[in-house]
Amino acid sequence: MKGFISSNWREHLSEKEREGLESAFKFAAKELGIVDDKFKCYIVLCDKIDSEDGVLVFGDYTNYPYEKRGRIRISTKYCRSFLKSITLFHEMVHAKQFYNRELMVYTVGIAWKGKFVKQGTKYKDLPYEIEARKLEKKLFLKWIVHRFTKWLKS
């Protein structure tokens, strides 16, 4: 999986933050088993992501399966420093879910691991969000240890 940070990153990140996001992206792709170099993921930084129901949104993932690409948006208004990385990890879990066809969106609804999710299920109870929240924390902690170990060896 190849990652591309939007060209407007200078408006939202320092060079060090950009390097950190790139490192987090590569680490997550490897850990989650997204190894197809033909699959591209664009990371777009924006001030704010609006939701239909007025809920605060830190990030989102959009899948374009026929084009072998995805897009992760991260809100820089609400995500400061390490929260950008955690948000990236969360959205990378969704990329993995689509990549592995665990999560599928149809005109009639959303399927998780082959079964349709009941319409009206609360966000916190959606099985693919439960997995994303669980794995975002594991990935973040593992990445911090990885970076710290690399730093110690340098």
C-alpha positions as CSV (number, residue, x, y, z in Angstrom):
1,M,0.0,0.0,0.0
2,K,1.4,3.4,-0.9
3,G,0.4,6.5,1.1
4,F,0.3,10.0,-0.2
5,I,-0.1,13.0,2.1
6,S,-2.1,15.8,0.5
7,S,0.0,18.7,-1.0
8,N,-1.6,21.1,1.5
9,W,0.1,19.5,4.5
10,R,2.3,22.5,5.1
11,E,-0.9,24.4,6.1
12,H,-1.6,21.9,8.8
13,L,1.6,20.2,9.9
14,S,5.2,20.8,10.8
15,E,7.8,18.8,8.9
16,K,8.3,16.6,12.0
17,E,4.5,15.9,12.2
18,R,4.5,15.0,8.5
19,E,7.3,12.5,9.0
20,G,5.5,11.1,12.0
21,L,2.3,10.6,10.0
22,E,4.2,8.9,7.2
23,S,5.9,6.6,9.6
24,A,2.6,5.8,11.3
25,F,1.0,5.1,7.9
26,K,3.8,2.7,6.8
27,F,3.8,1.0,10.2
28,A,0.0,0.5,10.2
29,A,0.0,-0.8,6.6
30,K,2.6,-3.4,7.4
31,E,1.0,-4.4,10.8
32,L,-2.5,-4.7,9.2
33,G,-1.2,-6.7,6.3
34,I,-2.1,-4.2,3.5
35,V,0.8,-5.1,1.3
36,D,-0.5,-4.5,-2.2
37,D,1.7,-1.8,-3.8
38,K,-1.1,-1.1,-6.4
39,F,-3.4,0.0,-3.6
40,K,-3.0,3.7,-3.0
41,C,-4.3,5.7,0.0
42,Y,-4.4,9.5,0.0
43,I,-4.2,11.2,3.4
44,V,-6.0,14.6,3.3
45,L,-5.7,17.1,6.0
46,C,-8.6,19.5,6.5
47,D,-9.7,22.0,9.1
48,K,-13.0,20.3,9.9
49,I,-15.1,17.3,8.7
50,D,-18.8,17.9,8.8
51,S,-21.2,15.1,9.7
52,E,-24.9,14.9,9.0
53,D,-25.9,14.6,12.6
54,G,-23.6,17.3,14.1
55,V,-21.3,14.7,15.7
56,L,-17.6,15.8,16.2
57,V,-15.6,13.9,13.5
58,F,-11.8,13.4,13.9
59,G,-11.4,11.5,10.6
60,D,-13.0,9.3,8.0
61,Y,-12.1,6.8,5.4
62,T,-13.6,6.5,1.9
63,N,-13.0,3.4,-0.2
64,Y,-12.8,3.4,-4.0
65,P,-12.6,-0.4,-4.6
66,Y,-12.7,-0.3,-8.4
67,E,-9.9,2.2,-8.5
68,K,-7.8,0.3,-5.9
69,R,-7.5,3.4,-3.7
70,G,-8.8,5.0,-0.6
71,R,-8.9,8.3,1.1
72,I,-8.3,9.2,4.8
73,R,-9.3,12.6,6.0
74,I,-8.0,13.9,9.3
75,S,-9.4,17.0,10.9
76,T,-6.6,19.2,12.1
77,K,-9.0,21.5,14.0
78,Y,-9.8,18.7,16.5
79,C,-6.8,16.5,16.2
80,R,-3.7,17.9,17.9
81,S,-0.3,16.2,17.9
82,F,-0.5,12.5,18.8
83,L,-4.3,12.4,18.2
84,K,-3.6,12.8,14.4
85,S,-1.6,9.5,14.6
86,I,-4.4,7.7,16.6
87,T,-7.0,9.0,14.1
88,L,-4.8,7.7,11.3
89,F,-4.5,4.3,12.9
90,H,-8.3,4.1,13.4
91,E,-8.9,5.0,9.7
92,M,-6.2,2.5,8.6
93,V,-8.2,-0.2,10.4
94,H,-11.1,0.7,8.1
95,A,-8.8,0.6,5.1
96,K,-7.8,-3.0,6.2
97,Q,-11.5,-3.9,6.6
98,F,-12.3,-2.8,3.1
99,Y,-9.1,-4.2,1.7
100,N,-9.9,-7.7,3.2
101,R,-13.6,-7.3,2.2
102,E,-14.7,-7.6,5.8
103,L,-16.6,-4.4,5.5
104,M,-18.7,-3.9,2.4
105,V,-21.1,-1.0,1.6
106,Y,-24.1,-1.8,-0.6
107,T,-27.0,0.3,-1.7
108,V,-29.2,-1.7,0.7
109,G,-26.9,-1.4,3.7
110,I,-23.5,-2.2,5.2
111,A,-22.2,-5.8,5.6
112,W,-19.7,-6.8,8.3
113,K,-18.0,-10.1,7.7
114,G,-20.8,-11.3,5.5
115,K,-23.7,-10.2,7.6
116,F,-25.8,-7.1,7.2
117,V,-25.5,-4.6,10.1
118,K,-28.9,-3.7,11.6
119,Q,-29.9,-0.2,10.4
120,G,-30.1,2.3,13.3
121,T,-27.2,0.6,15.2
122,K,-25.5,3.2,17.4
123,Y,-22.0,4.3,16.3
124,K,-20.4,2.9,19.4
125,D,-22.0,-0.5,18.8
126,L,-21.1,-0.9,15.2
127,P,-18.8,-4.0,15.0
128,Y,-16.4,-2.4,12.5
129,E,-16.0,0.7,14.8
130,I,-15.5,-1.5,17.8
131,E,-12.6,-3.3,16.0
132,A,-11.2,0.1,14.8
133,R,-11.2,1.5,18.3
134,K,-9.6,-1.6,19.7
135,L,-6.9,-1.8,17.1
136,E,-6.1,1.9,17.0
137,K,-4.9,1.8,20.6
138,K,-2.8,-1.4,20.0
139,L,-1.3,0.0,16.9
140,F,-0.5,3.4,18.5
141,L,1.2,1.8,21.5
142,K,3.2,-0.7,19.3
143,W,4.3,2.2,17.0
144,I,5.5,4.3,20.0
145,V,7.6,1.4,21.2
146,H,8.9,0.8,17.7
147,R,9.9,4.5,17.3
148,F,11.4,4.7,20.8
149,T,13.4,1.5,20.2
150,K,14.6,2.9,16.8
151,W,15.6,6.1,18.5
152,L,17.5,4.3,21.3
153,K,19.5,2.4,18.6
154,S,20.5,5.5,16.7
